[in-house]
Amino acid sequence: MEVSKHLSDKAKRDYELVQRALNDKDERAYAELMERYRESIYFMLLKMVNNKEDADDLTIEAFGKAFKRLKQYTPQFAFSTWLFKIASNNAIDFIRKKRIKALSLDSGFRNEDGDEMEIAISDNKPDPIEALQKKERVERMREVVTRLKPRYRQLIELRYFKEYSYDEIAQELDLPLGTVKAQLFRARDFLYQIMKNTKDTI
């Protein structure tokens, strides 16, 4: 496909990297694309969600979604425009979900017909069936994680089982923060591929 003449030199360089990533499976091309936009994506998302940990997670998710859809990118417009759109749409979905969780339970709300609706508040006692299902999901997840390479397995365990922050992981493993984020992106991608190919739904 012919690269659009209106693209800047930076955008043309991005397109070259996209082609290398797609055609040559060049890991360095993926890494360079991530390095070029990780910081600006992060700060855009931080403004949207106003939480550093959420912005970190959403940044990794944005690159994950973009890299999975890389074949859909066309050079009619800049890669950065396409990437920022994916990142912002993902963040909007995240914000919507958070708002649903934050909905006031005692005030109720009006439905589309204008009728007052009350929100039933369940008691806080743990449902034994739910607790069992959650335990089974965690056990299945742990089993899937064991199939990862050791360095990726360690990252996933620290981040999601021990709930370490990115800074704490970097300190624990004596790695630069950027390396931790990049490797966690890869670890999550591998985990997704394993989960996609397993019969169990996690």
Number of C-alpha atoms within 10 A of each C-alpha: 6 7 14 14 10 12 16 12 10 13 19 18 14 20 20 14 20 25 16 16 19 16 9 11 12 14 11 12 19 17 14 14 20 18 13 13 15 20 13 14 23 21 16 17 26 19 11 14 18 12 11 14 13 15 21 21 16 22 28 23 19 26 23 18 15 20 20 11 11 16 11 9 16 16 19 13 15 19 23 17 11 15 19 19 14 17 24 18 12 17 23 14 11 14 14 11 11 12 11 9 10 9 12 11 12 10 10 13 15 10 9 7 6 8 9 11 11 12 12 9 8 6 7 6 6 8 10 9 9 10 11 11 12 13 12 13 15 14 13 15 16 15 11 18 22 14 13 17 11 11 12 22 19 18 23 23 15 17 15 10 12 9 12 16 14 20 14 14 20 18 13 11 12 10 12 12 14 14 11 20 21 16 15 22 22 15 21 20 18 17 21 13 11 15 17 12 10 11 8 11 10 14
